[in-house]
Amino acid sequence: MGRVQVVGGGVIGLSCAWELSRNGHAVTLVAPAPGCEGASWVAAGMLAPVTEAQFGESALTALLLEGARRWPAFAAALEKAAGHPIGYDTTGTLTVGLNASDRASLDDLLAYQHSLGLRAERRSASECRALVPALSPALRGGIEVPGDHHVDNRALLRALVRACVAAGVTLVEGTVATLEPGPGLVLADGRRLVADHVVLAAGTGLPAIAGLEHAGLPALRPVKGHVLRLGPPGPPDRLRARTVPLLTRTVRGLVRGRSVYLVPRRDGSMVIGATVEERGIDVAVQAGAVHELLCDARELVPGVDELELVEAAAGLRPATPDNTPRIGWTGLDGVVAAVGHYRNGILLAPLTAAAVVDLVGRRPVAPLIEALAPA
Ligand SMILES: Cc1cc2nc3c(=O)[nH]c(=O)nc-3n(C[C@H](O)[C@H](O)[C@H](O)COP(=O)(O)OP(=O)(O)OC[C@H]3O[C@@H](n4cnc5c(N)ncnc54)[C@H](O)[C@@H]3O)c2cc1C
């Protein structure tokens, strides 16, 4: 057991801090605004090992499946520790295609999913509408994926902050400027912190920290994503509580070859996303991206037109050159990395935190995790 400093207050840093503290370590977490910033705040909260499976990334899919397996126990323990719900929902996901060409692409995708042994079923257009009555009659069919779930990522972050505080984690608001041998941290305002171990979980902020030259970490690139948050129409009080939600399961879709998803929340609101843009550090919200997401979403679910546009935001996914996270000891004494979770950091948070606890405790990790070691 020892003193551990966690750098980063997104889903990865907070999950690691909570689990480390629950396992007897004295934990300090440093971030500018823990629990309400970074990609984790912007994200949609899908827990989607199957619908995120991409051609040529079968090793990553195995990791995502293991990540999903950890979620039921993690959600239950976190809700208990924090004393408030996190909107963890296991209803499942439906992926739909707008036109014949989208339908054909989905058939190719389904064949790939089946080649990996993933659970996914072809559904006709009418079967899709029976599952999700709000879908457009124009759709050409889809794929039902019962094992892809979702969580309310903002409720999750709030719960993690509460659970961290309850478990004794010290939250320090600040920006780490330098990692020193020892290891120790120097903050931008000159404060110094020393520890036995440091866990790097700073997302796309990592490259700006000095002292990492010999860490053996790959270059991280920010991948921009726009998302929209929509609420039910009407005043935000009793009327809203009575509104029947437009969706009760996640809908993903192809609209003339373009991907879009709609992720419902229990209060009738929803998250629509997301663009995938390689433009460096840039979180400006662009009108064209907002327009595109809204157009595509309403082609799949016309009732989107009636919802209130509450927020348009952009976030930066932290990505490595092979889109696979790095979790493990770095080349620096006492320094563990938990970075590069790209499109699946919410899904992988429980698995990552459990691995970091094993690493810091000097216990062996599963081969799946060993393969992610940076050094
Ligand atoms: C549009 C969009 C949609 C997404 N949807 C999903 C989804 O549906 N499901 C899913 O699993 N994943 C999704 N993701 C990906 C997911 O959000 C990320 O993989 C995940 O949030 C990464 O978590 P993180 O804690 O590593 O990084 P972040 O959430 O970015 O947090 C990094 C933290 O480090 C802090 N930090 C940075 N620099 C410093 C420093 N120098 N000193 C101290 N602190 C520092 C930041 O302030 C922040 O607190 C989405 C991402 C985006 C952008």
The ligand as an SDF file (V2000), in Angstrom:
LIG
                    3D

 53 58  0  0  0  0  0  0  0  0999 V2000
  -17.9700   12.8330  -28.9860 C   0  0  0  0  0  0  0  0  0  0  0  0
  -17.4810   11.6750  -28.1600 C   0  0  0  0  0  0  0  0  0  0  0  0
  -18.3400   10.5890  -27.9260 C   0  0  0  0  0  0  0  0  0  0  0  0
  -17.8690    9.5020  -27.1870 C   0  0  0  0  0  0  0  0  0  0  0  0
  -18.7330    8.4740  -26.9230 N   0  0  0  0  0  0  0  0  0  0  0  0
  -18.3040    7.4110  -26.2070 C   0  0  0  0  0  0  0  0  0  0  0  0
  -19.1890    6.3550  -25.8860 C   0  0  0  0  0  0  0  0  0  0  0  0
  -20.3700    6.3870  -26.2450 O   0  0  0  0  0  0  0  0  0  0  0  0
  -18.7010    5.3010  -25.1790 N   0  0  0  0  0  0  0  0  0  0  0  0
  -17.4030    5.2430  -24.7620 C   0  0  0  0  0  0  0  0  0  0  0  0
  -17.0010    4.2580  -24.1310 O   0  0  0  0  0  0  0  0  0  0  0  0
  -16.5440    6.2500  -25.0390 N   0  0  0  0  0  0  0  0  0  0  0  0
  -16.9650    7.3190  -25.7530 C   0  0  0  0  0  0  0  0  0  0  0  0
  -16.1000    8.3290  -26.0620 N   0  0  0  0  0  0  0  0  0  0  0  0
  -14.6940    8.1800  -25.7040 C   0  0  0  0  0  0  0  0  0  0  0  0
  -14.4970    8.5010  -24.2480 C   0  0  0  0  0  0  0  0  0  0  0  0
  -15.1390    9.7120  -23.9530 O   0  0  0  0  0  0  0  0  0  0  0  0
  -12.9980    8.6030  -23.9570 C   0  0  0  0  0  0  0  0  0  0  0  0
  -12.3210    7.4540  -24.3840 O   0  0  0  0  0  0  0  0  0  0  0  0
  -12.7940    8.7610  -22.4520 C   0  0  0  0  0  0  0  0  0  0  0  0
  -13.5860    9.8160  -21.9660 O   0  0  0  0  0  0  0  0  0  0  0  0
  -11.3390    8.9940  -22.1190 C   0  0  0  0  0  0  0  0  0  0  0  0
  -11.2870    9.2320  -20.7380 O   0  0  0  0  0  0  0  0  0  0  0  0
  -10.0150    9.8960  -20.0670 P   0  0  0  0  0  0  0  0  0  0  0  0
  -10.3300    9.9790  -18.6210 O   0  0  0  0  0  0  0  0  0  0  0  0
   -8.8050    9.1550  -20.5160 O   0  0  0  0  0  0  0  0  0  0  0  0
   -9.9000   11.3190  -20.7650 O   0  0  0  0  0  0  0  0  0  0  0  0
  -10.7330   12.6460  -20.4950 P   0  0  0  0  0  0  0  0  0  0  0  0
  -12.1480   12.3700  -20.2050 O   0  0  0  0  0  0  0  0  0  0  0  0
  -10.4400   13.5490  -21.6410 O   0  0  0  0  0  0  0  0  0  0  0  0
  -10.1030   13.2230  -19.1720 O   0  0  0  0  0  0  0  0  0  0  0  0
   -8.7970   13.6820  -19.1190 C   0  0  0  0  0  0  0  0  0  0  0  0
   -8.6250   14.3510  -17.7950 C   0  0  0  0  0  0  0  0  0  0  0  0
   -7.2750   14.7300  -17.6320 O   0  0  0  0  0  0  0  0  0  0  0  0
   -7.2170   16.0840  -17.2390 C   0  0  0  0  0  0  0  0  0  0  0  0
   -5.9240   16.6390  -17.6140 N   0  0  0  0  0  0  0  0  0  0  0  0
   -5.4350   16.8590  -18.8430 C   0  0  0  0  0  0  0  0  0  0  0  0
   -4.2010   17.3970  -18.7520 N   0  0  0  0  0  0  0  0  0  0  0  0
   -3.9150   17.4910  -17.4380 C   0  0  0  0  0  0  0  0  0  0  0  0
   -2.7950   17.9680  -16.6930 C   0  0  0  0  0  0  0  0  0  0  0  0
   -1.7140   18.4310  -17.2990 N   0  0  0  0  0  0  0  0  0  0  0  0
   -2.8680   17.9410  -15.3370 N   0  0  0  0  0  0  0  0  0  0  0  0
   -3.9630   17.4490  -14.7030 C   0  0  0  0  0  0  0  0  0  0  0  0
   -5.0340   16.9830  -15.3570 N   0  0  0  0  0  0  0  0  0  0  0  0
   -5.0130   17.0020  -16.7050 C   0  0  0  0  0  0  0  0  0  0  0  0
   -8.3920   16.6990  -17.9330 C   0  0  0  0  0  0  0  0  0  0  0  0
   -8.6870   17.9550  -17.4120 O   0  0  0  0  0  0  0  0  0  0  0  0
   -9.4310   15.6350  -17.6520 C   0  0  0  0  0  0  0  0  0  0  0  0
   -9.8910   15.7260  -16.3240 O   0  0  0  0  0  0  0  0  0  0  0  0
  -16.5430    9.4770  -26.7250 C   0  0  0  0  0  0  0  0  0  0  0  0
  -15.7260   10.5720  -26.9310 C   0  0  0  0  0  0  0  0  0  0  0  0
  -16.1820   11.6760  -27.6250 C   0  0  0  0  0  0  0  0  0  0  0  0
  -15.2960   12.8600  -27.8060 C   0  0  0  0  0  0  0  0  0  0  0  0
  1  2  1  0
  2  3  1  0
  2 52  2  0
  3  4  2  0
  4  5  1  0
  4 50  1  0
  5  6  2  0
  6  7  1  0
  6 13  1  0
  7  8  2  0
  7  9  1  0
  9 10  1  0
 10 11  2  0
 10 12  1  0
 12 13  2  0
 13 14  1  0
 14 15  1  0
 14 50  1  0
 15 16  1  0
 16 17  1  0
 16 18  1  0
 18 19  1  0
 18 20  1  0
 20 21  1  0
 20 22  1  0
 22 23  1  0
 23 24  1  0
 24 25  2  0
 24 26  1  0
 24 27  1  0
 27 28  1  0
 28 29  2  0
 28 30  1  0
 28 31  1  0
 31 32  1  0
 32 33  1  0
 33 34  1  0
 33 48  1  0
 34 35  1  0
 35 36  1  0
 35 46  1  0
 36 37  1  0
 36 45  1  0
 37 38  2  0
 38 39  1  0
 39 40  1  0
 39 45  2  0
 40 41  1  0
 40 42  2  0
 42 43  1  0
 43 44  2  0
 44 45  1  0
 46 47  1  0
 46 48  1  0
 48 49  1  0
 50 51  2  0
 51 52  1  0
 52 53  1  0
M  END
$$$$
